[in-house]
Each structure stands twice: as C-alpha cells, then as structure tokens.
Amino acid sequence: MTEAFLQYVWRYQLYDKPVYTVDGRFIRVVSCGTLNRDAGPDFQNAHLVIDNVEWIGNVEIHVKSSDWIAHGHSSDCGYNNVVLHVVYDDDAQVRLENGQMPLTLCLQKYLSQALIDKYSRITSVTEGEQQCISEVQLLPPFMLNSFFERLLVERVEEKATTVRRLLDESRGGWEQTCYLLMAHYFGGRVNALPFELLAKSVDMRLLARWKDNPTRVEALLMGQAGLLDGYFTDDYPRALQADYEALRQALGLKPIDGYLWKFYCLRPSSFPTIRISQFAHLVCEVSGLFSKMLQTVDVDHLLQFFNQTASNYWDNHYQFDKPNTRHFKKHIGDMQAVSIIINAWVPLLFVYGQTIGKQQYKEQAIELLNQLKPEANRITRKWSRGGLECRSAAQSQALIQLENNYCANRRCLDCQIGYFLLKKI
C-alpha cells in the first residue's frame, strides 16, 4: 500500500460507496479537490458534505494516521484548513496545529481486494516487462491514440529544451543552432557531448570557407576533435595532420581533448572517426542546411540531405592506421538519417514554429514523425511482443516517452493505460 495509490483512489473515487468517517458521519464528495504536487496538503479546495454540513477545504492522504504526526503536520499551521484526513490504517488520533481533531475517513474497508491486487499486478515487473503490456490491447483505440498523442508532444517538448539551450548559445541564430544540433545527434547517444563541443570549437563560417575542399574540412574537424595527435604511418592521416597543423597555427585553434571520445561498445560504423568524416561531407555538400531543410516538407527529400559518405580512406578503415579486410563505402545509413531527423530536425522545426508564432511548422514537425518509419529498439520490441505494433516514428517516440517517463519511474497511476485497467475493476 502506498500513499500515491491512495491519492489515486481518492482522486478518481475508486472506493465502494457510501463512505463514513471513523466516528460514523456520512460523507458525500461533491469535488475531491485539486491534486497538489507542491508542499502542503495533498488535495486543495475539496468540496464535501458531511452529515448535511458543507465543507470546503483541503484533504490530506496518508497510509497510516500516525504519518500525520511523523510528517510534522501537528505543528504546521499550513494544515489547519484540512477538513478530512483520508487514511488506509487508522492507527492514531491526530490534531491540527490549532488543537482541533480533523475528521478521518479510513478507506481500508471500502477498497476492494480486486482493486488492490490489480494495482499490485500492473505495477510489478517480471523478466523486465510490465504486466500491463499483455493487456494494452484491451484499451479502446481512441483512448490509446489520445494518450499516444499526449506522450508524443511531451517527447518533442523534452527534446525542445536542447534546442532552446543551443539557440540561446547561438544568440538566436537558426543556422548556427541547426549546425550545433546536427553535430550533437551525429555523435549518437554516447558521443553527443564531445561532438557538440567539437562543433562549438569550429566556427560554421570557417568550415563554409572550404566547402569545396572536403579533405581540408575533415582535417580541421579531426584535428579539433583531438584525434590527430601522435605518430601515424598511413599517408592519409599524416596529410590530415599536416594540413591541420598549418591551420591551427594560422588561426590560433585549440582542439578539444581526444580522450572524450568513446569507441568502446560501439558498432564500428558508429565510431567517432567515421561520423566526423561523414559530418565533414555534410557540411561541404549542404551549406545553409537550416534554410534548405525548412523549405523541404517531403520526408524522402529530407533524407537525401544525409545521403553522405565518409572519405575513401574509411572504405577499409574504422580508425587511423588500422586497416580492415572488408572494403566498402561508409554511408550514413537510413536508420541514422531517420534518427537525426527525429531527434534534431523535428524538435528544431517545432521550436522554430513556437518562436515565430507559426503553427504550420509545429504541425509539420509532428506530421514528419507520422510519415517516418518507426524506430526498432528494445522498447518497441517489448511492446510488440504484447501485440502493439508501431507503424510510424510518432508511435515509437510515444512508446519511448512512456517507457522512460512512466514505466521506468513506476508512474502507473499517471498513465492512461494504468488508469483504464484500474477503472475496469
């Protein structure tokens, strides 16, 4: 039994009726009040009728009556307006700070065992999966779709915080923000920070100066990444090293620390060396990326911006001086391109629409997610086993939000799926 569960029961009136205070007074709930997530009583401005006497005030929820004392409410005048103390176990008499005793409702005899068992079951995890997954198809489609739309907006809004941070750092420059954001997500989850630091260490306009010379741009980025230190035997890294050294001295550049980059536990195709080379070609091929993408509404055309390939040297290398027997072009894969659009472009477009007051761009951002293919990861696969197949990136993003912000934190009582399953009792 938890206080959060009792708050949920009170909020949605999921107990048997009629109910009486512990001293036998009949309670009619006109309004349970507004849930308070800050300091103070749990529900504010509740409207109750107790034995034909109308009460408007606050309601406090505890598992045990004695929790009132343990939490120090007896000496807190902020609880003097509590008109009802709702508990599961009435194990002590309590008083307000002004000396009066609040009326108490003990829910223990009004809660069905089926409800308690259902709550315990849907909040439990067996072999890494929530029990509610097997019942998700019981939800009416309109309810599930509505919940997923809410989750999707939450997800985009969360990602928008990164966009706004970079926009502030770029002093409102959308092209610069796009450049930094693309770099951030080019690094993937593991190397997002060093890739962002790399982009900040090299002015976008400086790279544009040599957009017709991808090798020089790659030398500049590899050098600033701190990956050209030391002695090399291959001609290509030695040429990059020499070119970068000349640029570093001429421009007074300072590289980031090379130890920031992570290679361990990454697929070789995701190594920083490969990603930096691909990013160099993107910078060279598509100048004014933000403006060009803003004019593009078709998903396939957006994906074409990322149809970039690492330099020829990387055809049989993943790291400098370490040749590989396999020989093939290191293209930006479809999955990576889709991931960048989902994580970088969609929230950037969404924030752009918010900032300039154009709803069309916010709607366009959401529509892109509806057009993109769903992501394939452990989260989508888990829900797929329960019969919930993703048909778009909008749905897979909603599931990721559900998993990360609700399931992982056991927020079953804030979840529409949990609410529906408990209401069925």
C-alpha positions as CSV (number, residue, x, y, z in Angstrom):
1,M,0.0,0.0,0.0
2,T,1.4,3.4,-1.0
3,E,0.3,7.0,-0.4
4,A,0.4,7.6,-4.2
5,F,-2.1,4.7,-4.7
6,L,-4.5,6.2,-2.0
7,Q,-4.2,9.6,-3.7
8,Y,-5.2,8.0,-6.9
9,V,-8.1,6.2,-5.3
10,W,-9.4,9.4,-3.7
11,R,-8.8,11.4,-6.9
12,Y,-10.9,9.1,-9.1
13,Q,-13.3,7.9,-6.3
14,L,-12.4,4.2,-6.8
15,Y,-13.8,3.0,-3.4
16,D,-17.0,1.4,-2.5
17,K,-19.8,3.8,-1.5
18,P,-21.3,5.0,0.7
19,V,-18.5,6.0,3.0
20,Y,-18.4,7.3,6.6
21,T,-15.9,9.0,8.8
22,V,-14.5,6.8,11.6
23,D,-17.0,8.4,14.0
24,G,-19.9,7.4,11.8
25,R,-20.7,10.6,9.8
26,F,-21.9,10.2,6.2
27,I,-19.6,11.7,3.5
28,R,-20.7,13.0,0.1
29,V,-17.9,14.1,-2.1
30,V,-19.0,16.9,-4.4
31,S,-15.4,17.5,-5.5
32,C,-12.3,15.7,-4.4
33,G,-10.2,18.9,-4.8
34,T,-7.2,19.6,-6.9
35,L,-4.1,17.4,-6.5
36,N,-1.3,19.4,-5.1
37,R,2.2,18.3,-6.2
38,D,4.0,21.0,-4.1
39,A,4.3,21.4,-0.3
40,G,1.1,21.4,1.7
41,P,-2.0,19.2,1.9
42,D,-2.4,16.6,-0.9
43,F,-5.7,18.0,-2.3
44,Q,-6.8,21.6,-2.2
45,N,-10.3,23.2,-2.3
46,A,-12.2,20.0,-1.9
47,H,-16.0,20.3,-1.6
48,L,-17.6,17.8,0.8
49,V,-20.9,17.4,2.5
50,I,-20.6,15.6,5.9
51,D,-23.8,14.8,7.7
52,N,-25.5,17.6,5.7
53,V,-22.8,20.2,6.7
54,E,-21.0,21.7,3.7
55,W,-17.2,21.8,3.9
56,I,-14.7,23.4,1.6
57,G,-11.1,23.0,2.4
58,N,-8.1,20.6,2.0
59,V,-7.7,16.9,2.2
60,E,-4.6,15.1,3.4
61,I,-3.8,11.5,2.4
62,H,-1.7,9.0,4.5
63,V,-1.2,5.3,4.6
64,K,-1.4,5.5,8.4
65,S,-3.0,8.1,10.6
66,S,0.3,8.3,12.6
67,D,2.0,9.5,9.5
68,W,0.4,12.9,10.2
69,I,2.5,13.1,13.4
70,A,5.6,11.6,11.8
71,H,5.5,14.2,9.0
72,G,5.2,17.1,11.5
73,H,1.7,18.3,10.5
74,S,0.6,18.7,14.1
75,S,2.9,21.7,14.4
76,D,2.3,23.1,10.9
77,C,-0.4,25.8,10.7
78,G,-0.5,25.2,6.9
79,Y,-2.6,22.1,7.6
80,N,-5.2,23.8,9.8
81,N,-7.5,24.0,6.8
82,V,-7.6,20.2,6.4
83,V,-11.3,19.2,6.5
84,L,-10.7,15.4,6.0
85,H,-7.9,13.1,6.8
86,V,-8.0,10.1,4.4
87,V,-6.0,7.0,5.5
88,Y,-5.8,3.3,5.0
89,D,-4.9,2.3,8.5
90,D,-6.4,4.4,11.4
91,D,-3.8,3.7,14.0
92,A,-3.6,7.1,15.9
93,Q,-5.6,10.1,16.9
94,V,-4.1,13.3,15.5
95,R,-4.6,17.0,15.9
96,L,-4.2,20.2,13.9
97,E,-1.8,22.8,14.9
98,N,-4.7,24.8,16.5
99,G,-5.6,21.8,18.7
100,Q,-8.7,20.6,16.8
101,M,-9.0,17.0,15.5
102,P,-9.7,16.6,11.8
103,L,-12.4,14.2,10.6
104,T,-10.9,10.9,9.4
105,L,-12.0,8.6,6.6
106,C,-10.5,5.1,6.8
107,L,-10.5,3.6,3.3
108,Q,-9.5,0.1,4.4
109,K,-12.9,-1.4,4.4
110,Y,-14.0,0.5,1.3
111,L,-11.3,-0.8,-1.0
112,S,-12.0,-4.0,-2.9
113,Q,-9.3,-6.6,-2.8
114,A,-9.6,-6.9,-6.6
115,L,-8.5,-3.3,-7.0
116,I,-5.6,-3.7,-4.7
117,D,-4.5,-6.9,-6.4
118,K,-4.8,-5.2,-9.8
119,Y,-2.7,-2.3,-8.7
120,S,0.0,-4.7,-7.4
121,R,0.0,-6.6,-10.6
122,I,0.2,-3.8,-13.1
123,T,3.0,-2.1,-11.2
124,S,5.0,-5.3,-10.9
125,V,7.8,-6.2,-13.4
126,T,8.5,-9.8,-14.4
127,E,11.6,-10.6,-16.5
128,G,12.0,-6.9,-17.4
129,E,8.5,-6.4,-18.7
130,Q,5.5,-4.7,-17.1
131,Q,2.4,-6.8,-16.6
132,C,0.1,-4.3,-18.3
133,I,1.8,-4.9,-21.7
134,S,-0.3,-8.1,-22.2
135,E,-3.5,-6.1,-21.6
136,V,-2.8,-3.0,-23.6
137,Q,-5.0,-4.2,-26.5
138,L,-8.0,-4.0,-24.1
139,L,-7.9,-0.2,-24.3
140,P,-10.3,1.4,-26.8
141,P,-8.3,2.6,-29.8
142,F,-9.5,6.2,-29.4
143,M,-8.2,6.3,-25.8
144,L,-4.8,4.8,-26.7
145,N,-4.4,7.1,-29.7
146,S,-5.2,10.1,-27.5
147,F,-2.7,9.0,-24.9
148,F,0.0,8.5,-27.5
149,E,-0.6,11.9,-29.0
150,R,0.0,13.4,-25.5
151,L,3.1,11.3,-25.0
152,L,4.4,12.4,-28.4
153,V,4.0,16.1,-27.5
154,E,5.7,15.5,-24.2
155,R,8.6,13.8,-26.0
156,V,9.1,16.7,-28.5
157,E,8.8,19.3,-25.7
158,E,11.6,17.5,-23.8
159,K,13.8,17.5,-26.8
160,A,13.0,21.2,-27.4
161,T,14.9,22.0,-24.2
162,T,18.2,21.1,-26.0
163,V,17.1,23.2,-29.0
164,R,16.4,26.3,-26.8
165,R,19.7,25.9,-25.0
166,L,21.6,25.9,-28.2
167,L,19.5,28.7,-29.7
168,D,20.4,30.8,-26.6
169,E,24.1,30.0,-27.0
170,S,23.8,30.9,-30.7
171,R,22.1,34.2,-29.9
172,G,19.1,33.3,-31.9
173,G,20.9,32.2,-35.0
174,W,18.9,29.4,-36.6
175,E,21.6,28.2,-39.0
176,Q,24.2,28.0,-36.1
177,T,21.6,26.2,-33.9
178,C,21.0,23.7,-36.7
179,Y,24.7,23.2,-37.1
180,L,25.2,22.5,-33.4
181,L,22.1,20.4,-33.1
182,M,23.1,18.2,-36.1
183,A,26.5,17.7,-34.6
184,H,25.0,16.8,-31.2
185,Y,23.0,14.0,-32.7
186,F,25.6,12.9,-35.2
187,G,27.5,11.7,-32.1
188,G,24.7,9.4,-31.1
189,R,23.8,8.8,-27.5
190,V,27.4,8.0,-26.5
191,N,29.3,10.8,-28.2
192,A,26.7,13.6,-28.3
193,L,28.6,15.9,-25.9
194,P,32.1,15.7,-27.5
195,F,30.5,16.1,-31.0
196,E,28.7,19.2,-29.7
197,L,32.0,20.5,-28.2
198,L,33.7,19.9,-31.5
199,A,31.1,21.9,-33.4
200,K,31.5,24.7,-31.0
201,S,35.2,24.7,-31.4
202,V,35.0,25.3,-35.2
203,D,33.0,28.2,-36.5
204,M,30.5,27.2,-39.0
205,R,31.5,30.0,-41.3
206,L,35.1,28.8,-41.2
207,L,34.1,25.4,-42.5
208,A,32.0,27.0,-45.2
209,R,35.1,28.8,-46.5
210,W,36.5,25.4,-47.6
211,K,33.2,23.7,-48.6
212,D,34.8,22.8,-52.0
213,N,37.7,21.0,-50.2
214,P,36.2,18.2,-48.1
215,T,39.6,16.9,-47.1
216,R,40.6,20.2,-45.5
217,V,37.3,20.3,-43.7
218,E,37.9,16.8,-42.4
219,A,41.4,17.7,-41.4
220,L,40.1,20.7,-39.4
221,L,37.4,18.6,-37.7
222,M,39.6,15.6,-36.9
223,G,42.3,17.9,-35.6
224,Q,39.9,19.9,-33.4
225,A,38.5,16.6,-32.2
226,G,41.9,15.8,-30.8
227,L,42.2,12.7,-33.0
228,L,45.3,13.8,-35.0
229,D,47.8,13.7,-32.1
230,G,50.7,11.3,-32.2
231,Y,52.6,9.5,-35.0
232,F,50.8,7.9,-38.0
233,T,52.1,5.5,-40.6
234,D,49.3,5.9,-43.2
235,D,49.6,8.7,-45.7
236,Y,46.1,9.9,-45.2
237,P,46.2,10.7,-41.5
238,R,49.7,12.2,-42.0
239,A,48.3,14.5,-44.7
240,L,45.4,15.5,-42.4
241,Q,47.8,16.1,-39.6
242,A,50.0,18.4,-41.6
243,D,47.0,20.3,-43.0
244,Y,45.5,20.8,-39.6
245,E,48.8,21.9,-38.0
246,A,49.1,24.7,-40.6
247,L,45.5,25.7,-39.9
248,R,45.9,25.5,-36.2
249,Q,48.9,27.8,-36.1
250,A,47.4,30.3,-38.7
251,L,44.0,30.5,-37.0
252,G,45.0,30.0,-33.3
253,L,42.8,27.0,-32.9
254,K,42.5,25.0,-29.7
255,P,41.3,21.3,-30.0
256,I,39.1,19.5,-27.5
257,D,40.5,16.6,-25.5
258,G,40.7,13.5,-27.6
259,Y,40.0,11.2,-24.6
260,L,36.4,12.5,-24.6
261,W,35.5,10.3,-27.5
262,K,34.1,6.8,-26.8
263,F,34.8,3.8,-29.1
264,Y,34.2,1.0,-26.6
265,C,30.9,-0.9,-27.1
266,L,30.1,1.0,-30.3
267,R,29.5,-0.6,-33.6
268,P,32.5,0.3,-35.8
269,S,30.2,2.1,-38.2
270,S,29.4,4.5,-35.3
271,F,33.0,5.2,-34.4
272,P,33.7,9.0,-34.0
273,T,36.2,8.8,-36.8
274,I,33.5,7.6,-39.3
275,R,30.9,10.0,-38.0
276,I,33.2,13.0,-38.2
277,S,34.2,12.2,-41.8
278,Q,30.5,11.9,-42.7
279,F,29.7,15.2,-40.9
280,A,32.5,16.9,-42.8
281,H,30.9,15.9,-46.1
282,L,27.5,17.0,-44.9
283,V,28.9,20.5,-44.1
284,C,30.6,20.7,-47.5
285,E,27.6,19.4,-49.6
286,V,24.8,21.3,-47.9
287,S,25.6,24.9,-46.9
288,G,22.7,26.8,-45.3
289,L,21.3,23.5,-44.1
290,F,18.5,25.0,-41.9
291,S,17.1,27.2,-44.8
292,K,17.2,24.3,-47.2
293,M,15.5,21.8,-44.8
294,L,12.9,24.4,-43.9
295,Q,11.8,24.5,-47.5
296,T,11.5,20.8,-47.7
297,V,8.3,19.0,-46.5
298,D,8.8,15.7,-48.1
299,V,10.4,13.0,-45.9
300,D,12.3,11.4,-48.8
301,H,13.8,14.7,-49.8
302,L,14.8,15.4,-46.2
303,L,16.6,12.1,-46.0
304,Q,18.6,12.9,-49.2
305,F,20.4,15.7,-47.3
306,F,22.0,13.0,-45.2
307,N,23.0,10.8,-48.1
308,Q,26.6,11.4,-47.3
309,T,29.7,9.1,-47.4
310,A,32.9,9.1,-45.4
311,S,36.2,9.7,-47.3
312,N,37.7,7.0,-49.4
313,Y,40.3,6.2,-46.7
314,W,37.5,4.9,-44.5
315,D,36.4,2.3,-47.1
316,N,38.7,-0.1,-45.3
317,H,39.4,1.6,-42.0
318,Y,37.4,2.5,-38.9
319,Q,40.4,4.0,-37.1
320,F,43.6,5.6,-38.3
321,D,46.4,3.1,-39.1
322,K,44.1,0.1,-38.6
323,P,43.1,-1.4,-41.9
324,N,40.2,-3.7,-42.2
325,T,39.8,-6.6,-44.5
326,R,36.3,-5.6,-45.6
327,H,36.2,-2.8,-48.2
328,F,33.0,-0.8,-48.6
329,K,31.7,2.8,-48.6
330,K,30.7,4.1,-45.2
331,H,27.4,5.8,-46.0
332,I,25.2,7.4,-43.4
333,G,22.6,4.6,-43.1
334,D,18.9,5.1,-43.3
335,M,18.4,4.4,-39.6
336,Q,21.0,7.0,-38.7
337,A,19.4,9.6,-41.0
338,V,16.0,8.9,-39.6
339,S,17.3,9.2,-36.1
340,I,18.9,12.6,-36.8
341,I,15.6,13.9,-38.3
342,I,13.6,12.6,-35.4
343,N,15.9,13.9,-32.7
344,A,17.3,17.0,-34.3
345,W,15.2,18.4,-37.1
346,V,11.8,17.7,-35.7
347,P,12.3,19.5,-32.4
348,L,14.2,22.3,-34.1
349,L,11.3,22.8,-36.5
350,F,8.8,22.6,-33.6
351,V,10.7,25.3,-31.6
352,Y,11.0,27.4,-34.8
353,G,7.2,27.4,-35.2
354,Q,6.8,28.3,-31.5
355,T,9.3,31.1,-31.6
356,I,8.0,32.8,-34.7
357,G,4.3,32.1,-33.9
358,K,3.7,29.9,-36.9
359,Q,1.5,26.8,-36.1
360,Q,2.2,25.3,-39.5
361,Y,5.8,24.5,-38.6
362,K,4.7,22.8,-35.4
363,E,2.2,20.7,-37.2
364,Q,4.7,19.9,-40.0
365,A,7.1,18.6,-37.3
366,I,4.5,16.2,-35.9
367,E,3.5,15.2,-39.4
368,L,7.1,14.3,-40.2
369,L,7.0,11.8,-37.3
370,N,3.8,10.3,-38.7
371,Q,5.5,9.8,-42.1
372,L,8.8,8.4,-40.9
373,K,9.3,4.7,-40.3
374,P,9.2,3.6,-36.6
375,E,12.4,3.0,-34.7
376,A,13.4,-0.5,-33.9
377,N,14.8,-0.8,-30.3
378,R,14.3,-2.8,-27.1
379,I,11.4,-0.7,-26.1
380,T,9.4,-1.0,-29.4
381,R,10.2,-4.8,-29.5
382,K,9.0,-5.2,-25.9
383,W,5.6,-3.6,-26.7
384,S,5.4,-5.5,-30.0
385,R,5.5,-8.8,-28.0
386,G,2.4,-7.6,-26.3
387,G,0.7,-7.0,-29.6
388,L,1.2,-3.3,-30.0
389,E,3.0,-2.8,-33.4
390,C,4.4,0.6,-34.2
391,R,3.5,2.0,-37.6
392,S,5.4,5.3,-37.5
393,A,8.1,7.2,-35.7
394,A,5.3,9.1,-33.9
395,Q,4.2,5.9,-32.2
396,S,7.8,4.7,-31.4
397,Q,8.6,8.1,-29.9
398,A,5.5,7.9,-27.8
399,L,6.5,4.5,-26.6
400,I,9.9,5.7,-25.7
401,Q,8.4,8.5,-23.7
402,L,6.0,6.1,-22.0
403,E,8.9,3.8,-21.0
404,N,11.4,6.4,-19.9
405,N,9.0,8.8,-18.0
406,Y,6.3,6.5,-16.8
407,C,7.2,2.8,-16.7
408,A,10.8,3.2,-15.6
409,N,9.6,5.5,-12.7
410,R,6.6,3.3,-11.8
411,R,4.2,6.2,-12.6
412,C,1.5,3.7,-13.4
413,L,-1.1,5.9,-11.7
414,D,-0.3,8.8,-14.0
415,C,-0.5,6.6,-17.1
416,Q,-3.7,6.3,-19.2
417,I,-3.1,2.6,-19.6
418,G,-2.9,2.1,-15.8
419,Y,-5.9,4.3,-15.2
420,F,-8.0,2.4,-17.7
421,L,-7.1,-1.0,-16.3
422,L,-7.8,0.0,-12.7
423,K,-11.1,1.6,-13.7
424,K,-12.2,-1.7,-15.1
425,I,-12.4,-3.2,-11.6
